[in-house]
């Protein structure tokens, strides 16, 4: 699809002009970010999650378009897009363990304000505090794998916030990336480490269900969205030993299904309607595949 970059807008942050390049936007974010070590320095000037996300957004949206970053965490990715000249809103419950210690939540709020991000925090109400059909894109980065329940209702509600023909942009860890395949072959787990699960303070906030490519294809189908891109990408290269990084990239560029992360961009169809349930016959046919109980007698 042809890029739509080029509309001149003012950045909300201190009246600055938008960054001219993705790497300039990443550098601005890096310099303002309140948590040292969170944004890895090697991703400021090289390919990584921030540049991947920035390139996708610039490919499909004009600068000045509206974006909701759901499950934004500390707003690092949101800030990169804000500095590029997009109008970004962000939403999170800020209940991860590190969010609630010291004054970290206050630091995130201050950072978002300094960047010009419209940050909303989840409260007691389950209603999302945004107007229907008010965003050109809703994005969820490293969010779905943390949900304990089906993402069905959440994603349906989020699509209701997207304008007709707007976009949903999702990245999730690859459940069958090359590292996890090797770990299983060696008799190790492909799940989060047991010690982090065992000692986690309070309700588990780690990964619950990771995804493979066919899961995301079905997800788009169930949501009545047209897939524009669905492929593997590199968001965790820093975990690959530097001596093996070039070989890893070469191998996974040939078989992108073993890269560390899946990237999905899908368009909300013009005939989209909220669809949160299926018939009992359809449901019984699905559930009957995973139990010995005979739903149909």
Secondary structure, DSSP 8 states (H G I E B T S, - for coil): ---------B-SSTT-B--SSHHHHHHHHHHH-SSTTTS-GGGTSSSSHHHHHHHHHHHHS-TT-EEEEET-TTSHHHHHHHHTT-EEEEEE---STTTSSTTHHHHHHHHHHHHT-EEEE--S--S-SS-TT-EEEEEEES-GGG-SS-SHHHHHHHHTTEEEEEEEEEEEEBTT-HHHHHHHHTT--SSS-HHHHHT-SSS--S-S--B-HHHHHHHHHHTTEEEEEEEEE-S-GGGS-GGGHHHHHHHHHH-GGGSSEEEEEEEE-TT--------HHHHHHHHGGG-S--S--
